[in-house]
Structure formats: C-alpha cells, structure tokens
Amino acid sequence: MDYFPAALENLVEQFARLPGVGRKSAQRLAFFILDQSEQEAKAFADAILDAKASIGCCPVCQNLTEGEGECPICASSRRDHSVICVVTDPKDVVAMERSREYQGVYHVLHGVISPMNHVGPDDLRIRQLIERVAAGGVEEVVMATNPDTEGETTALYLSRLLKPLGVKTTRLAYGIPVGGQLEYADDATLMRAMEGRREI
Amino acid sequence: MDYFPAALENLVEQFARLPGVGRKSAQRLAFFILDQSEQEAKAFADAILDAKASIGCCPVCQNLTEGEGECPICASSRRDHSVICVVTDPKDVVAMERSREYQGVYHVLHGVISPMNHVGPDDLRIRQLIERVAAGGVEEVVMATNPDTEGETTALYLSRLLKPLGVKTTRLAYGIPVGGQLEYADDATLMRAMEGRREI
C-alpha cells in the first residue's frame, strides 16, 4: 500500500535520483516544495526547464554558455587567445577566473580519461582542442587538469598529441597550498614542492 | 563578474534554497540536471508542478491527499472512525501505517506548539480536531506527537482541550525501542520504561 499520494511519491522519487540525495532527504525536500507558495514552486520548475533549454556549449572552448554563439570569454578581445588553459570541468573555469590571474582562454574537456569508468579520449572534447590548436595562433597550452592519476594521464596524453603541432605545453605548478600548514601536507605534495623550489 | 551563465546561476540558487543544500551541493545538483536528457529534466520540473497543483489537505484529517475529497484513510469503511491518532506531520502517518497495527483514523496537526519558533495553537490544525471530536462518534484520541518537549507540551495542551468533550485521551507508550540495546538507552527512556513496566 502506498501511503503518500501518487504526485508526492513521484516528486520524492525525482529528488531521490539526484546525486547524494537519499530517500529520507528526498522526502524532506519534497515536503519543503509542498510548503512553498505556488509561485516559488513554479520558479523552481522554470529554472530547471530554462537552464536545460538555454544552456549549451561554446563552439570554441566547449564551456557552458547561454545561447548559440561563443561564450563571453572566447568572444572577448581583451583575453589572450594565444594561451589555452585546458580544464576538466566548467566548474574549474569558475575557479580559475576567481583567481583573476589568468588572462588567456580556456578549453573544457568535460571529463578525464578514465578506463575504469569507460571514459576514453573520444568521449572528451579532445578533437575540438586539436583542431583549435591546428588552426594556428596558439602558442601555449596550459594543462590544468586535477592533480590525480586520471588528470595526470589526460594531461600527458594531450601533451603528446599537441607537441607535434609545435605548441608549448605546460602544467600548473605543484606545491604546498597557500595558507596550508607544512605538517599537514602529504608526502607527494612535499616532494613536488621540493622539486619545484625556486630561488628567492 | 558572473562566470556561470545566468540560467545556470539561477538554477544553482534555486537548489541552494532547499533545506540542507549549500552552494557547493547546489552546483553539483545543477550540473547533474544539465547532464540529464531534456526529457528527464522535464519529468523533474513536471513532478514539482504536479505535486504542488494536485496535493491538498484532507478536509477531515488534514493529511496530504490528492484531489479535493477525503483521503483514502478517512474514506475507508474498514477503519475504526471512533479512534483518532494525532500526529505532527504527514510523514508520521506513513510511519504509523508501516507498523500495520493501527486501525483507526488520523489527525495531522502540521506542526507542534513551539513558542521559540513563534508557532502557537492557532497555527496548527487544532480547531479542526476539536470540531471533529465535538461532532461526536469519537471515543478515544491517541496522542502520537514526538517524545520531546514541544511534542509533550502539544499533547498536554490538546488533552486539556479534549477532556471536557468527554473523550478518552491517551499517549503512545514510552520505553526502550525494540531491537535497541539497554546500554545505549538514555536515562529518561529507561526511567519511562521502568515506570511503564508490565507483568508478563
């Protein structure tokens, strides 16, 4: 016997499909929606439909963007289009932009090479990157994939593809994070920090 | 500067308004929606609108129900309509029904008296309960509010209102939970369990 009304049960199931949301949390979220005004619930539903309908990928850098054309970063004449920073995910672009240091453009792979999860090079936006570099005007490609095994593998794979095109490929520096404490840094990080030491 | 497209930012904000969902989780959920098919996203949005549009309160027991009329429990002739179990929340009805023990009907208060949160008796469905009991045919009202201060206060308040109507008011038994371990039971529970001991 089903004790929740069908429409409520359906909403609970929809919430339970979200990542990290279990059945109990889904119930709490569904009841929260019921407690909201008609208007608030509609705003939520509309936000889902709008985002899905209006957000696509920039044809150049593959980052998420609104509408059909190039994203604001690719379209900007103030950015240095000769440097491409390769990231895994649109969220990484946001993180990089937050630092306000980088003036070049991006390329979003939408994933990393991961044989364990059946993700091969063809599942990522690698072809688009190669075409972009082959089209000329690019001097440097900075790999900013995550510093884990899959990120490293992807960066290495890309650099081997890009080298023959006569472009410089670099990697973000490793080291101890700013504001971190030396005693909490792991061995691998300390080793990399030592390797990359600089004269002051 | 806003690095997410506006429609995505809006969706993130909508998710962040949900209880227990922070900005980071909201981003994860929003990206999950973007990764879904058009159809799946639509099903989610529709579930929200449907639930909001079709779910109302049963005019008798105030439990959530679909459509305008009485809920299936109130409409059932197999339930004992002379016993009303008073619960705080529609979720508690589901919990009680799961036990398959109770054959009476319910009354959902939609909250507890809580001066700290500015919830007084008039904010709950207490008037409807009194009217229901005053209309006659009710022999017993079982208080099944939560065993915390606010639940106790509400139960006590209700029993004082109901006593003059000549109806028996009872309270769910306290004691050690089935399957629990004595050593982990708190003092108050053990004391209540001792008070309520029975001959075997």
Interface residues (C-beta under 8 A of the other chain):
Chain A: M1 Y3 F4 P5 A6 A7 L8 N10 L11 E13 Q14 R17 L18 P19 G20 V21 S25 Q27 R28 L29 A30 F31 F32 I33 L34 Q36 E38 A41 K42 A43 F44 A45 D46 A47 I48 L49 D50 A51 K52 A53 S54 I55 L64 T65 E66 P90 K91 V93 V94 E97 R98
Chain B: M1 Y3 F4 P5 A6 A7 L8 N10 L11 E13 Q14 R17 L18 P19 G20 V21 S25 Q27 R28 L29 A30 F31 F32 I33 L34 Q36 E38 A41 K42 A43 F44 A45 D46 A47 I48 L49 D50 A51 K52 A53 S54 I55 L64 T65 E66 P90 K91 V93 V94 E97 R98
